[in-house]
Amino acid sequence: MKTKSKFSPDQNIIEHVWDHIDCQMHTRRVQPCNVDELWAALQEEWDNMSIAYIQKLYNSILRRIEALCLARGRYMKY
């Protein structure tokens, strides 16, 4: 049985990175007021992300793929 698992966002750890940055952006004391401030804030949040967090996501890839296979490409809670 072929699945579209290669297109599943459940496998893509960058989605968690974007979510993390989004959460950080919403908790900033001062919100960006223009595109230049937004870009600077995004870069700051990106730079502040810990290598340990990225490594944790990277280490989870095999578990994500296994869970996706068990779900036969359908919805999975991850």
N, C-alpha and C positions, 0 to 999 in steps of 0.2 A: 504494500500500500504506500503510495507516494503521498507526502504531505507537503504543505507549503511552509515547513518549519524554518527554512532559511529566511523567510520574511517575517517571522514572529518577533515582535518587540520584546518578548520575554527573554530572548537570547542576547539582546543588545544592551550591554552594560552602559553605553553612553546615555541611554534614556534615564538611568539612575543618576548619572552625573548632571544632566540637565535639570532633573528634579531637585537635586541638592542645591545647585546654583540658584534655581528659582526660589527655593525656600530661603536661602541666604539673602537674596535680593529683597524679599518681602520683609525681612527682619531688620533691614538697614534703618538706622535712626533717621537718616536724611535720604530721601528718594531722589534719584536722578531727575533732572528737569529738562534735559535736552539729550540729543543723540550722543554728543561728546561725553557728557557725564555718564550716560548709560554705558557706553563702550568702556570707559575707565572703570566703572563699578563692576562690570562683568569680568574684565581682566583681573581686577583685584580679587574677586571671589574665586576665579579660576586659580590664581596664584596661591590663594590661601588654602585651597583644598589639599588635604594631607595625602601623602604618598601611601600611607597605610590604608586609607579609604579606597584608593584606586586599586591597590594590591588585593584588598578584600573582595572587591567586585571582580577583578580578574580571576581570582582563585575560585569564584563561584560559577564560572562558565561551564565547567563539566557537569556540575549538579543541575544547572539550568537546562542543559541539553538533555540529560537523562530524564528530568521531569517532563520536558516537552515530548520526548519519545513515549514516555508512559501515558501521557495525555493524548497521544496520537495526533499531535499538532493542534489540538483544540485548546480551549481556555485552560489556563493553569494559574493558580494563585502563587505568584512569586514576588 
